[in-house]
Amino acid sequence: MTTPNKTPPGADPKQLERTGTVREIGSQAVWSLSSCKPGFGVDQLRDDNLETYWQSDGSQPHLVNIQFRRKTTVKTLCIYADYKSDESYTPSKISVRVGNNFHNLQEIRTDIPDLDKHF
């Protein structure tokens, strides 16, 4: 999502999109996963249904790769995880990396989510 101003923590991204504060740009990218179980892939990750989700199927690290066809400025990244629904699959660390291709990615942020709150 892109935004002209700083997005408040805990803000509802769908509400912000409806009001024009942010714009969803994920559809402009090619998405891939390090692994997934059948029926739990990119389509479920991106379908806006909180009842469906991506489930990895392999050894760590579990990766979501988002590649834009041209250089794209991304100012806000929204991730939904529900620790109360399934604590064993909720990430304990999230790393955001950027670059011009897969081989020159640089970590720009690492978060250890507060699992009692939405982040």
N, C-alpha and C positions, 0 to 999 in steps of 0.2 A: 504494500500500500504506500502511496505517496501522500505527503501532507505539507502544506505551506508553513505550518506552525507546529510547535511541539505538541504531541498528543498527550493528554493527561493520563497518568498511570491508572489502570483499571477501567479505562473507558471502553464502552461497547463498540467494537469496530464496525458492526453492521449499522448501528445508529449513526456513527460518524460518517459512514458512506451515504446513508440516506439524506443527511443534512449537507452533504457536499464538502465536509471537512477533509475527508480522505477519498482516495480513488483506488479501487482494487485493480492491480496490474498483473496479478498472477497468471491470468489467461494469455498474456503476451509472452510467456516463458515456456520452455520445455522442462518438464518435471521428470525426475528419475529417482529411484530408491535403491539403496544398497541391497535390499532384499525385501520380500513381502510374502505373506501367506496368501494362497489363492482367495480372492474376494476381499482382500484387505490392502489394496494398493493405492495408487495415485488417485484414482476416481473417488475412492472413499475418503481419502485425506482431504480432497478439495470440494466435496459435495455440499458443504454448508449444513450438513445434518450432524448434530452432536451425538446421535446414536450410532453413527458409523465412524470408522477410524482406520488408520494405517497400523498394521501389525507386522513387525519385522520377522524374518525367519532365517536367522543365521547368526554368526558370531559378531561381536561388537568390533568397531563402532558401527552404529546404525546411522545411516546418512540419508538426508533428503537433499538432492541437488536441484537447484533452480537456475536454469541457464536462459538468459535473455538473448535474443538474436542480435541486439546492438547494445552499446553501453547504455545503461539505464540507472538513474538515480533512485535509490530506495531509501526513504527516510524513516519508515516505520515498518516493523515486522511484527505481526500478531500471531501468537501461538496459543492454542487452547489445549490444556491438559487437565484431566479430572482425577486427582489423586484419590478422592473418596470412592470413585467408581472402580478403579483398578490400580492400587498402589504399586503392584509389582511391575507394571509396564510404564509407569510415569517416569520420565527422564529425571535423573539426579543431576545432570549437567547438560547445558545447551551451549554449543559453540557456534558462532556466526563467523564465516570466512568469506572473503571477497577476492576477486581477481579477474584477469582477462581469460584464463582457461583453467582447467582442473589442476594443472601442474604448478601454477604460481599463486595459489590461494594463500591469503594471509589472514590470520585470526584477528578480528577487530573487536570481538566481545565474547566473553564467557560468563554465563550466569549459572548459579546454582539456585534454582527456583525456590521461593518460599511456597512450599506445597500446601499451605493452609489458605493461600490466596490465589486468585487468578493473576497471571503475569502476561 
